[in-house]
Amino acid sequence: MDAKSILLPFILSLFLSCSNEPVELKLKPEKLYPISVNEKWGFIDKTGKVVIEPKYQYAWPFSEGLAAVQIDNKWGFIDRSEKIVIPLIYDSAYGFLGGVAYVVQGDDKFYINRKGKYIRDENIDDKEKYKNNKLTKLVDKNYEKYNSANSLIPFKKDKKYGYKNIQGQIIIEPKFEFTSGFHKGLASIWIDNNVGKINTKGEIVIEPKYESIYPMINGLAPVQINGLWGYLNKKGEIIIQPKFSNAFIFDENGVAEVVADKKMGFINIDGELQFLLSPKYSCHITLSKFSEGLSIIDGPRLSGYGFVDRNGIVVVEPDNQFVKHFSEGLASVKKDGKVGFIDTSGNFVIEPKYDHAYIFSEGLAFMKLGDRYGYINNKGEMFIEPKFLKAREFSEGYASVEIEKDKYCYIDKDGDFITEDRFKSARKFSEGLAAVAFEWGKYGYIDTLGEIVIEPQFQRARDFSDGYAQVWIDNKCGFINKKGELIIDAIYKDCREFSSGAAAVNYDGKRIYINKKDQKIADIKYIVPSKYNEGLVPFANSDFIYNHKMGYMDTEGNVVIQPQYYQAYEFSEGLACVETWGKSGYINTKGEWIWEPTR
């Protein structure tokens, strides 16, 4: 199938999905990103690690846990483990939205559910979905949230698309091949396989003569003509001629990311290439915290990982396959498939010879040789022989290890067992207690003597932090103190640990922060349920990804650093990694740049 026909329904699902609040980092699997290598498609994670090898003719991004992929010109769906969930039998397939996906098979165009079963069109267009101002059954609630704010919702009748309001009244007659949701008063519509824009009155404001148009942000929209991308304004006038193989939206500083001649760079508002804005390094967005004065950085084009100090000086070149944070003066790094430990100068103190190794804690680090885990000291000497199926770091003098399948116990630094009990699960000690499960769904807490302090009674349980621990009762999360008393009722869908006297919780679909009195700190929309570090936490001023800006607030809900960043991450050792549309750097707790944005 041609590229134009591929884009039509997918852009709708992709665009509308941008209205989701991407806050479920704790609950949802990490996002995967499609990549193309030698004309084959696969997926990487945020770190650049290849999760699904490039082997598909084409692939769409994951949506609702499934991704449409193409092999031998046929489309189907895979899950994150690469299992084919829906057979590759379609001529076209698009991302899932609200539990349904649009597919094409020969001359037939229809919807399927997640089991690949056909769904009748009239079921999808059923007026019941708009009843009581809610889209139910097959339409994603976030789709409703985004469109109800704009009052117009795409619908299909007689193979044509138009718009209804939330009460189900037809506002724009169905006359288009396909449509998108409205954004800032404009929606994409397709006629004769070309896309243009209409306003909320149904009037064409940009003629449908383009192969693709992205949402218009900051006055300009990327547009595709004859396979190349340029930019047009709200009047439909081409401002920057199509000459890029891909192009993205402009940020508030008048800079947009583009791809030209197989190279990624940036342009200004006049369309002039500014590849100097693309630097050599950037702070690592998922591992960006400082530890012992150093933070992990990415090398150019996923070349590897290294370390930068608090002044932005690269102290370890990013040529390692993977790294962990520094702890007790050493960091585990992966070279040529094996893991060792380096010092802060980048020199190997313990040669890479292990299959896996974690950070040092209380003088020891667990490592893996073959299929067993043991412990070494900071000289690389074997301290506890590899004999465990799994191992955790030492905490408060003890570590949990798995000796048989689903049988955990605790050892001291001599490798001796401190408990005779064998637990289904055993977490690390924190504030003198450790969460354990004698059977699945029955968690309690023991002390460092192995004595039961809080009887097993919780579905799940987490480590103590700031004097409280998260526990789950009847699939709801609350907090207990060290006596096992329920201090904050289990009423939340999810919750994170307390830090600096505050915790992120999910209540009735809203993500907020509460204090130890179970009082809401601030009514702000959050992009990620971060925890307070050094008294500050990142927040967003909008839940719409194209418009949001992130800043930082304190434990009273006061804005300390104004929203101005595309992404903002937790503080550590006085610094935080922030991004400004394609560029990243570090700021201090006053919002001052310590390391200027570089990518």
C-alpha positions as a printed Julia matrix, in Angstrom:
599×3 Matrix{Float64}:
   0.0     0.0    0.0
   1.18    3.55  -0.6
   2.42    5.87   2.14
  -0.51    8.23   1.78
  -3.12    5.6    2.51
  -1.11    4.33   5.46
  -1.14    7.69   7.17
  -4.85    8.42   7.11
  -6.44    6.59  10.06
  -3.18    6.3   11.99
  -2.66   10.03  12.28
  -6.04   10.26  14.0
  -5.11    7.68  16.61
  -1.62    9.07  17.04
  -2.81   12.65  17.31
  -5.64   11.91  19.68
  -3.45    9.75  21.86
  -1.35   12.84  22.54
  -4.12   13.97  24.83
  -3.36   11.11  27.19
  -1.73   12.07  30.45
   1.53   10.15  30.14
   1.82    9.69  33.84
   1.5     5.97  34.24
   5.22    5.36  34.32
   4.89    3.32  37.42
   2.08    1.19  36.11
   2.66    1.0   32.39
   5.6    -0.59  30.58
   8.25    1.79  29.35
   7.46    3.32  25.99
   9.06    1.76  22.91
  10.06    3.73  19.83
  10.07    2.48  16.19
  13.44    2.62  14.41
  14.52    1.81  10.87
  17.85    0.08  10.21
  18.73   -0.92   6.65
  15.08   -0.5    5.66
  13.9    -2.87   8.4
  11.86   -1.73  11.38
  12.18   -2.61  15.05
  11.86   -0.91  18.44
  14.16    0.69  21.0
  13.53    1.89  24.54
  14.36    5.33  25.96
  17.98    4.37  26.55
  18.47    3.47  22.89
  18.62   -0.24  23.68
  17.18   -2.38  20.9
  14.23   -4.23  22.45
  12.77   -5.69  19.26
  15.28   -6.32  16.49
  14.62   -4.54  13.15
  13.06   -7.21  10.96
   9.72   -5.79   9.87
   8.92   -4.22   6.53
   7.22   -1.44   8.47
   5.98   -0.83  12.0
   3.7     1.62  13.75
   4.28    2.76  17.36
   2.79    0.67  20.18
  -0.72    1.69  21.14
  -2.61    0.06  24.0
   0.04   -2.66  24.25
   0.04   -3.7   20.58
   1.91   -2.52  17.49
   0.91   -2.95  13.86
   3.77   -4.5   11.84
   4.2    -5.49   8.2
   5.9    -8.56   6.73
   5.65   -9.53   3.05
   3.17   -6.69   2.48
   0.75   -8.05   5.09
  -0.11   -6.41   8.38
  -0.88   -7.79  11.82
  -0.2    -6.99  15.47
   2.54   -7.95  17.93
   2.9    -7.42  21.66
   6.03   -6.21  23.45
   7.43   -9.75  23.57
   7.21   -9.92  19.74
   4.42  -12.47  19.95
   2.04  -12.21  16.99
  -1.27  -11.53  18.71
  -3.3   -10.83  15.57
  -2.17  -12.66  12.39
  -0.55  -10.75   9.52
  -3.46  -11.0    7.08
  -4.4    -7.37   6.39
  -3.44   -5.07   3.55
  -3.42   -2.14   5.98
  -3.61   -1.83   9.76
  -3.49    1.09  12.14
  -2.94    1.68  15.85
  -5.48    0.7   18.5
  -7.6     3.46  20.01
 -10.12    2.67  22.7
  -9.82   -1.07  22.14
 -10.43   -1.03  18.38
  -8.17   -0.81  15.34
  -8.96    0.11  11.74
  -7.86   -2.49   9.16
  -8.14   -3.03   5.41
  -8.5    -6.42   3.76
  -8.99   -6.3    0.01
 -11.88   -3.95  -0.68
 -13.18   -4.25   2.87
 -12.42   -1.62   5.5
 -13.53   -2.41   9.02
 -12.64   -2.43  12.72
 -11.32   -5.27  14.86
 -10.95   -5.71  18.61
  -7.81   -6.8   20.44
  -8.6   -10.44  19.68
  -8.75   -9.7   15.96
 -12.52  -10.14  15.81
 -14.58   -8.08  13.37
 -16.7    -5.28  14.85
 -19.7    -3.96  12.99
 -19.44   -0.31  11.96
 -22.83    0.5   13.39
 -21.59   -0.65  16.79
 -18.74    1.82  16.6
 -20.97    4.68  15.48
 -23.7     3.82  17.97
 -25.22    6.98  19.43
 -25.13    5.35  22.86
 -21.42    6.16  22.97
 -22.21    9.85  23.32
 -24.81    9.46  26.04
 -24.41   11.41  29.29
 -21.48   13.36  27.89
 -19.29   10.25  27.92
 -17.95    8.13  25.11
 -18.32    4.58  26.31
 -17.76    1.04  25.1
 -15.27    1.27  22.23
 -13.97    4.86  22.42
 -11.06    5.72  24.68
 -12.0     7.99  27.59
  -9.09   10.27  26.82
 -10.39   10.62  23.27
 -13.64   11.82  24.8
 -11.83   14.14  27.18
  -9.86   15.79  24.41
 -12.74   16.15  21.98
 -15.43   17.08  24.48
 -13.37   20.14  25.28
 -13.61   21.06  21.62
 -17.25   19.87  21.39
 -16.78   18.02  18.09
 -16.21   14.32  17.63
 -15.51   12.47  14.35
 -18.11    9.9   13.3
 -18.66    7.68  10.28
 -21.75    7.23   8.14
 -22.03    5.61   4.72
 -18.23    5.33   4.54
 -17.8     9.07   5.04
 -16.68   11.0    8.1
 -18.13   14.1    9.7
 -18.47   15.57  13.19
 -21.01   15.38  15.98
 -21.13   17.27  19.23
 -21.05   15.42  22.52
 -24.85   15.11  22.5
 -24.65   13.22  19.2
 -25.99   16.05  16.99
 -24.45   16.29  13.53
 -22.52   19.56  13.23
 -20.49   18.86  10.08
 -22.04   16.48   7.55
 -20.12   13.27   6.76
 -18.36   13.99   3.47
 -14.7    13.26   4.12
 -12.68   10.09   3.57
 -11.22   10.46   7.03
 -10.83   13.07   9.77
  -8.79   13.89  12.86
  -9.73   15.55  16.13
  -9.77   19.32  16.42
  -6.8    21.2   17.81
  -6.98   24.96  18.31
  -9.98   25.18  16.03
  -8.55   23.14  13.15
  -8.9    19.49  12.14
  -7.32   17.43   9.39
  -9.62   16.05   6.7
  -8.91   13.78   3.74
 -10.38   14.09   0.24
  -9.11   11.97  -2.67
  -6.34   10.65  -0.44
  -5.01   14.16   0.23
  -5.16   16.01   3.53
  -6.12   19.57   4.38
  -7.64   21.49   7.31
 -11.14   22.67   8.22
 -12.41   24.95  10.97
 -15.2    24.14  13.41
 -17.77   25.38  10.87
 -16.61   22.78   8.38
 -15.05   25.42   6.14
 -11.86   24.4    4.34
  -9.07   26.73   5.44
  -6.19   24.7    3.99
  -6.91   22.94   0.73
  -6.67   19.13   0.83
  -3.69   18.69  -1.48
  -1.0    17.39   0.86
   0.18   13.89   1.69
   0.34   14.6    5.41
   0.01   17.49   7.86
   1.07   17.52  11.49
  -0.78   19.61  14.1
  -0.14   23.34  13.83
   1.89   24.48  16.83
   3.3    27.96  17.3
   1.84   29.1   14.01
   3.43   26.56  11.68
   2.62   22.98  10.72
   4.92   20.41   9.12
   3.47   19.35   5.75
   4.45   16.63   3.28
   4.45   17.14  -0.49
   5.84   14.58  -2.95
   7.54   12.75  -0.12
   9.34   15.79   1.3
   8.49   17.91   4.31
   8.19   21.66   4.69
   6.06   24.07   6.73
   2.9    26.08   6.13
   1.13   28.76   8.15
  -2.51   29.09   9.23
  -3.43   30.59   5.86
  -2.15   27.51   4.07
   0.85   29.36   2.68
   4.11   27.42   2.32
   6.63   29.26   4.49
   9.48   26.76   4.34
   9.73   24.79   1.12
   9.51   20.97   1.33
  13.08   19.69   1.33
  13.37   17.48   4.42
  12.86   13.73   4.68
  11.08   14.39   7.99
  10.16   17.45  10.03
   8.71   18.16  13.45
   6.91   21.02  15.17
   8.58   24.31  16.12
   9.19   25.03  19.78
   8.56   28.32  21.54
  12.11   29.43  20.68
  11.51   29.08  16.95
  13.53   25.89  16.53
  12.35   22.64  14.92
  13.98   19.26  14.53
  14.33   18.0   10.95
  15.95   15.14   9.05
  17.87   15.9    5.86
  20.41   13.78   3.97
  19.93   11.07   6.59
  21.18   13.47   9.27
  19.24   14.92  12.15
  19.5    18.61  12.88
  17.54   21.77  13.62
  16.2    24.69  11.63
  15.19   28.19  12.61
  11.93   29.89  11.68
  13.43   30.93   8.32
  14.17   27.32   7.43
  17.93   27.72   7.77
  19.72   24.57   8.88
  21.36   24.94  12.27
  23.07   21.59  12.73
  25.44   23.16  15.26
  22.55   22.94  17.68
  22.96   19.17  17.57
  25.76   18.49  20.07
  27.98   15.6   20.94
  26.42   14.66  24.25
  23.23   15.0   26.25
  22.18   14.13  29.77
  20.56   10.71  29.89
  16.82   11.27  30.23
  16.07    8.11  32.22
  19.3     7.93  34.25
  19.9    11.65  34.64
  20.38   11.9   38.39
  23.74   12.82  39.94
  25.42   10.33  42.21
  28.71   11.13  43.93
  29.07   14.2   41.74
  28.68   12.44  38.4
  25.76   11.79  36.05
  25.29    9.49  33.09
  25.36   10.97  29.58
  24.53    9.65  26.12
  27.04    9.66  23.31
  26.17   10.7   19.74
  23.72    8.44  17.91
  23.48    5.85  20.68
  27.25    5.27  20.61
  27.41    4.55  24.32
  27.27    5.93  27.84
  29.7     7.93  29.92
  29.77   10.4   32.81
  29.78   14.16  33.23
  30.61   16.14  36.36
  28.61   19.0   37.88
  30.4    21.54  35.69
  29.45   19.76  32.49
  32.94   18.35  31.96
  33.01   14.85  30.48
  35.12   12.74  32.82
  34.35    9.33  31.28
  33.87    9.19  27.53
  30.54    7.67  26.4
  31.9     4.5   24.85
  30.41    1.91  27.22
  27.56   -0.41  26.28
  25.82    0.28  29.56
  26.6     1.87  32.91
  25.17    2.15  36.41
  25.51    5.13  38.72
  28.58    5.61  40.86
  28.28    4.21  44.35
  31.06    4.02  46.91
  33.5     5.35  44.32
  32.83    2.72  41.66
  30.41    2.28  38.76
  29.56   -0.91  36.91
  30.04   -0.65  33.14
  29.56   -3.06  30.28
  32.31   -3.59  27.7
  32.21   -6.2   24.95
  29.35   -7.99  26.64
  30.97   -8.26  30.09
  30.57   -6.1   33.19
  33.3    -4.64  35.39
  33.8    -1.57  37.59
  35.53    1.75  36.88
  36.65    4.59  39.14
  35.77    8.25  38.59
  38.66    8.58  36.11
  37.2     5.88  33.91
  39.91    3.34  34.75
  38.94   -0.26  35.39
  39.42   -1.22  39.03
  37.64   -4.53  38.54
  38.06   -5.95  35.04
  34.91   -6.72  33.01
  34.36  -10.45  33.42
  30.87  -10.76  34.88
  27.63  -11.44  33.05
  25.88   -8.89  35.24
  26.73   -6.68  38.2
  24.98   -4.03  40.27
  26.13   -1.04  42.33
  28.2    -1.33  45.5
  26.27   -1.07  48.72
  27.78   -1.42  52.18
  31.06   -2.57  50.67
  29.66   -5.36  48.5
  28.12   -5.68  45.04
  26.19   -8.62  43.7
  27.34  -10.03  40.37
  26.41  -12.88  38.08
  28.64  -15.61  36.7
  26.86  -18.05  34.45
  23.39  -18.53  35.9
  24.2   -17.82  39.56
  24.64  -14.69  41.68
  27.2   -13.98  44.35
  28.95  -10.99  45.93
  32.35   -9.3   45.49
  34.14   -6.59  47.48
  35.54   -3.36  46.03
  38.82   -5.08  45.16
  37.04   -7.6   42.99
  37.63  -10.41  45.48
  34.95  -13.08  45.69
  33.18  -12.55  49.01
  30.15  -14.82  48.72
  30.31  -17.52  46.06
  27.78  -17.42  43.18
  25.07  -19.85  44.25
  21.83  -17.88  44.22
  19.17  -17.65  41.52
  18.67  -13.95  42.29
  20.2   -11.4   44.62
  19.59   -7.87  45.92
  22.0    -5.23  47.21
  22.87   -5.17  50.91
  20.83   -2.78  53.02
  21.17   -2.31  56.77
  23.55   -5.27  56.9
  21.42   -7.83  55.07
  20.44   -8.86  51.55
  17.6   -10.98  50.19
  18.5   -13.85  47.87
  16.52  -16.46  45.98
  17.76  -19.95  46.8
  15.08  -21.87  44.91
  12.27  -20.83  42.6
  10.05  -18.41  44.58
  11.92  -19.17  47.8
  13.71  -16.15  49.27
  15.59  -15.61  52.49
  18.05  -13.12  53.99
  21.8   -13.45  54.4
  24.37  -11.45  56.34
  27.75  -10.37  54.96
  29.25  -13.74  55.82
  26.68  -15.39  53.59
  24.9   -16.97  56.55
  21.1   -17.19  56.59
  19.49  -15.05  59.28
  16.01  -16.55  58.88
  14.79  -20.08  58.5
  11.65  -18.89  56.78
  11.42  -19.08  53.02
   9.42  -16.25  51.54
   7.62  -15.94  48.21
   8.98  -12.41  48.03
  11.51  -10.51  50.15
  12.3    -6.83  49.69
  15.31   -4.96  51.05
  15.45   -3.59  54.61
  14.55    0.06  54.99
  14.21    1.93  58.27
  14.69   -1.37  60.12
  11.93   -3.35  58.41
  11.54   -5.44  55.26
   8.37   -6.38  53.39
   7.96  -10.14  52.91
   5.29  -12.47  51.56
   4.74  -15.9   53.1
   2.31  -16.54  50.27
   1.24  -14.48  47.28
  -1.1   -11.69  48.29
  -0.13  -11.89  51.97
   2.58   -9.35  52.75
   3.83   -8.34  56.16
   7.08   -7.0   57.65
   9.98   -8.49  59.58
  12.78   -6.82  61.55
  16.52   -7.48  61.22
  16.23  -10.37  63.68
  13.81  -12.1   61.35
  10.89  -11.56  63.71
   7.45  -10.73  62.3
   6.62   -7.17  63.33
   3.59   -6.56  61.12
   1.44   -9.6   60.39
   1.01  -10.68  56.73
  -2.25   -9.08  55.61
  -1.62   -6.91  52.55
  -1.98   -7.73  48.85
   1.26   -5.87  48.17
   3.72   -3.9   50.25
   6.67   -1.6   49.6
   9.71   -0.31  51.48
   9.45    2.24  54.26
  10.35    5.79  53.3
   9.94    8.92  55.39
   8.36    6.75  58.11
   5.55    5.38  55.93
   5.17    2.4   53.58
   2.74    1.82  50.73
   0.37   -1.14  51.11
  -2.49   -2.45  48.99
  -5.87   -3.58  50.32
  -8.64   -4.67  47.93
  -6.58   -3.36  45.0
  -6.32    0.11  46.56
  -3.21    1.76  47.92
  -2.72    3.43  51.3
   0.06    4.02  53.85
   1.01    2.42  57.16
   3.43    3.42  59.91
   6.0     1.11  61.5
   3.39   -0.23  63.9
   1.35   -1.47  60.97
  -1.36    1.11  61.59
  -3.17    2.35  58.5
  -2.42    6.08  58.68
  -3.75    6.97  55.23
  -6.72    4.9   54.07
  -6.3     2.58  51.09
  -8.43    4.55  48.64
  -5.94    5.28  45.87
  -5.58    3.49  42.57
  -1.84    3.87  42.91
   0.67    5.68  45.11
   4.37    6.33  45.35
   6.61    6.51  48.4
   6.76    9.51  50.7
   9.7    11.84  50.25
  10.17   15.24  51.88
   6.76   14.76  53.48
   4.82   14.29  50.23
   3.72   11.41  48.0
   2.22   11.11  44.53
  -1.15    9.32  44.4
  -3.79    8.49  41.82
  -7.3     9.24  43.03
 -10.31    8.84  40.76
  -8.12    9.17  37.68
  -6.39   12.35  38.9
  -2.76   12.39  39.89
  -2.03   14.64  42.81
   0.39   15.02  45.69
  -0.66   14.57  49.31
   1.05   15.31  52.61
   1.18   13.02  55.62
  -2.2    14.27  56.78
  -3.69   12.98  53.53
  -4.28   16.55  52.36
  -3.95   17.51  48.72
  -0.95   19.77  48.24
  -1.82   21.34  44.89
  -4.34   20.98  42.1
  -1.91   20.73  39.21
  -1.79   18.29  36.29
   1.31   16.13  36.31
   3.15   14.46  33.49
   5.0    11.95  35.69
   4.28   10.83  39.25
   7.75   11.87  40.45
   8.84   11.96  44.04
  10.05   15.02  45.91
  13.82   15.32  45.97
  15.45   18.14  47.88
  12.02   19.64  48.45
  11.12   20.03  44.78
   9.12   18.01  42.28
   8.53   18.52  38.53
   5.03   19.37  37.33
   3.32   20.31  34.07
   0.94   23.17  33.41
  -1.05   21.19  30.84
  -1.87   17.58  30.04
  -1.61   18.14  26.28
   1.86   17.08  25.17
   2.2    19.65  22.4
   1.42   22.57  24.7
   2.67   21.57  28.11
   5.62   23.14  29.86
   7.22   21.76  32.98
   8.61   23.44  36.06
   9.1    22.68  39.75
   7.06   23.25  42.89
   7.79   22.83  46.59
   5.99   20.7   49.17
   3.43   23.45  49.78
   2.44   23.55  46.11
   4.25   26.84  45.47
   5.84   27.21  42.04
   9.58   27.64  42.59
  10.78   27.3   38.99
   8.29   28.49  36.4
   7.07   26.01  33.73
   9.39   26.48  30.75
  10.8    23.05  29.88
   9.57   20.34  27.54
  10.62   17.72  30.09
  11.9    18.01  33.64
  13.28   15.28  35.87
  13.89   14.78  39.56
  16.63   16.66  41.4
  19.65   14.85  42.79
  22.64   16.4   44.53
  21.28   19.83  43.75
  20.86   19.43  39.99
  18.14   18.24  37.61
  18.17   17.31  33.93
  15.71   19.29  31.81
  14.87   19.32  28.11
  13.84   22.22  25.89
  12.48   20.58  22.72
  15.34   18.41  21.59
  18.05   19.91  23.8
  18.98   18.94  27.33
  21.1    20.28  30.17
  21.2    20.7   33.96
  19.75   23.36  36.25
  20.18   24.01  39.97
  17.36   24.42  42.48
  17.12   28.12  41.58
  16.48   27.28  37.93
  19.9    28.54  36.85
  21.69   26.72  34.04
  24.7    24.76  35.23
  25.2    22.95  31.95
  23.54   24.72  29.03
  21.07   22.83  26.79
  22.98   20.91  24.16
  20.68   18.46  22.44
